[in-house]
Amino acid sequence: MSAPERIPPRSVTTADLLAHGELTVRGRIREASNAALFCTVAYQGQEASCVYKPVAGERPLWDFPDGTLAGREVAAYEVSEATGWRLVPPTVLRDGPYGEGMCQLWIDVVPGAELLALVDDEEPGPGWKAIGLAEVGEGRTALLVHADDERLRRLAVLDAVINNADRKGGHLLPAEGGRLYGIDHGVTFNVDDKLRTLLWGWAGEPLTDEAVRVLGTLKETLEDGGALAGRLAGLITPAEIDATRARVDTLLASGRHPEPGGEWPAIPWPPV
């Protein structure tokens, strides 16, 4: 009688590691407005660094229901994955040392990538897009600009879809291999228009053909019974899913990057 065929063990994915691994808190990220803990996570011989944000450490906000920021972070990751752009680090909702929270893969930043700058000029130079004037002290102002970079342009589209109310410069993480990640998506998916971002350089300009294709795919998968709609259920409310569908429809109908609405501060503070 021959021996049964040995089935090789399934490789551990990043999602497995984050969702099922043992979390060990190593320290606190003090710059964060909510509790954000730097951790290691270990599972079946694999280990990685991550950020764990427990719901219990979320600061109450007047315009977002209490205890919902972690779910919004995971929802932003799900939408990012559905675009195929993979602009948000792997993120899961799980239990941890301080209760349920979001757990996100830590990204090591590659130094030297210039994405934002202040220039003493009225117009941005080649390769840059204007954001607006900023006070730089002693009554002086300078023009705040961001790079005319396709990765940032994709992120601007993602932010418009998820209604990101806090896209600061410090939330942009250049990584190895030319990758760019956006982090800190707790204040997203509100049913009211709250888009606040530094990435206004393309405001009013036509969307790229790539962006239109991606938005078309999002429209399909956000429909009732669609894969993305199913993954978002339980992370954000049905009304917020409907509002996300509406934002995708609006972008497709206009064919352009959104412009500041005027009813909400367009640029987050502090901007970086």
N, C-alpha and C positions, 0 to 999 in steps of 0.2 A: 504494500500500500504506500503510495507516494505521500510525502509530507505536504501539508497544505501550503498553498502559495502564501508567502509572507507579504502583507500589505505594508508598504513603507509608511511611517507616520506622516501625517499632514504637517507641512511646514507652518511655523507660527507666523501669522501675519501681524502687521502693526496694530490692526484693530483688535486681534486676540490679545496681544501684549497689553494694550491700554485697558481693555475691558476686563480682563481676567487676572492680570498680574498683581503681585503684592506691592502695594504702594508704601514707600518709605519717605517720610517728609524729611528734607534736608535743610530747608530754610524758607523764609518768607520773602516775597518780592515786594519790597516796601513802597515802590513807586506806584503800585496798583491802588485804585480807589476802593476796590473790594478785596476781600481776602484771596490772595493768590499765592499758592505754596509751590516752591520748587521741590520736586520729588524724583526719586528713581522708581522704576516699575520693573519687576522681574517675573518671568513666566517661562517655564520649561527650558531653562538654560539661556534664555534671551533677556537682555536688560537694556533699558534706555532711560534717558532723562525726560521728564514731562512736567507740565504745569497742572495742578489740581486746584480748582476753584469750588469750594463747597457752597451749596445753597445757603447754609447757615451763616456764611460770611458775606452775603450780598447786602449792600447798603440800600435801604428802601429809596425808591424814586417816585416822584409824584405822577409820572406819566407812563409807568410800566407796572404791571401787577407784581406784588412781592413774590420772591422765590422763583422767578421765571427766566433769569438771565442765563443760567447754565443751559437750559433747554434751547434758548435762542442761539447760543454759541454752537451747539451741535447742529441746529437747523441750518445755520450759515454754512457749516462744513458740508452738509448734505446737498445744498444748492450748488456750492462750488464743485463738488464731485459730479453733479449732473451736467454742469457746463462742459466738463472735460478739461477745464483749465487748471484744476487742482491748485487753487490759490490759497486755500486754508489748510493748515496742517491737520493731519488726522486727529479727530476729536470724537470722544464718546461720552455718554452719560452713564455714571456708575456710582456704586457705593464706595466710600473711602473712610479714612480715619476719623473724619468729622462729618460723616453722613454723605448723602447723595450730592454729587457735584459733577462738573465737567472735568474731563481729563484729556489733555492735548499734548501731542508730541512736542518736545522742546526743539527749537530750531536754532542752530549755531549760526550767527550772523557773519557773513564774509565782509570784512572791512574794506573800505575804499570805494564802494559803489555810491556815486553821488546821485541822489534822487531829488533832493530839495536844495535850494540855494537862495540867498539874498543878493540882489544886484543893485548897484547904484546907477540905474538907468530907467527910462520910461517904458522900454520895450524889452521883452526877453530876447536873448541871443539865439542863434541857430541851435536846434536841439532842445529848446526849453519852451515851456508854456506858462503864461502868466496866471497867477492865482489872485493877487491883489497887493495893495500897499500895506506894509507893516511898520509899526513904530519900532525904532532901534535905539532909542534913548537920545536925550539932549535935544528934543524937538526934531530929530531927523527921522526920515522915513526911507524905506528901501522897498524894492519890488520883490515880493516873494514868488518864486517860480518852482515848477517841478519839471522833471525830465519828460521829454516827448518820447515816451518809452511804451512799446506795445504791451508790456506786462502791466504797467500802470493803467493803460487804457482798458484792458480787460477787467482790471480790478474796479475801475470806475463804473463799468457796466454792471458788475456783480453788486456793487454797493447800491446802485439804482434799483436793482431787483429786490434786494433784501432791505432797502430803506435804512441804510446805515446812518445812525445819528452821531457817529463819533469816529470818523476816519482821520486820525492824526498821523503826523509824520513818524512818530515812534512806533506806530503799528505796522510799518512797512519793513519787512525783514528780507534783505538780499541773502541768498543762501548759495551753497555750492552748486556748480553746474549751471550757473546763470538763472537759477530759480528765484522767484520772488513770492513771498508769502505775506498775507495780511492776517493780523490777529486782533483779539479783543472785539468780539462781535456780540456782546451782551445786550446792547441797546439797538436792536434791529427788529424788523418785521412789525413795527407799529402800524396800526390801521390808518393813522394820520401821517401826512407827509412830513418827515423829519430829517430828510437827507442833509447831513452836515459833513463836509469833506474838504480836504485840501486838493482834491483831484478835479477841479473845475476847468482845467485848461482846455478841454474839448467841449465845453458847454455850448449847445446849439449846433455843433458840427454833425454832419451825417455819421451814422454808425458805420463801422466797417462791414464788409460783406460777411466776414467771419462772425461778427457779433450778431448780425441778423439771423444767420443760420443757427447759432447757439440759442438765441431767444426763441426761435421756432421750435427747437427741440424741447426747451423748457416749457413752452406752452402746452405741448402734447403730454409731457410727463406730469404736468401739474393738474391735468384734468381729473375729474372724479374717477377714481379707480386707477389712475396713473401711478407709476412706481414712486415718483418723488412725492406726490400728494400723500401716499401711504406712509412714506418715511417721515414726513413732517407731522403727521397726525400724532398727537401726544406730546410733541415738542413745542408747538405753537397752537393757537386756537383756530377753529374753523374760519372765523372771521378774518384772522390774520392770513390764513392760506388763501382765502378769497381775495384779499387785498394784494397779495403777491401776484396772483393771476392777473389782476387788474393792472398792476404796474408793468408786467410783461406785455400785456395787450397794448398799453399806452406807448411803450417804447417801440413796439412793432408798427403801430399806426403812424407815429411821428417819423420814425426812421432816423431819429437824432438823439444825441446825448441830452439829458435833461438840463435845464437851466435853473438857477436859484429861484424859489417861489416868492420870496419876499416876506412870507409870514413867519419864518423861522430863521434864526441866524445861520447863514450859509457855511461859515467856517467854524470848526470847533475851537474851544479855548481851554487851555493853551493849545496852539496849533501843532506843536511838536511833542 
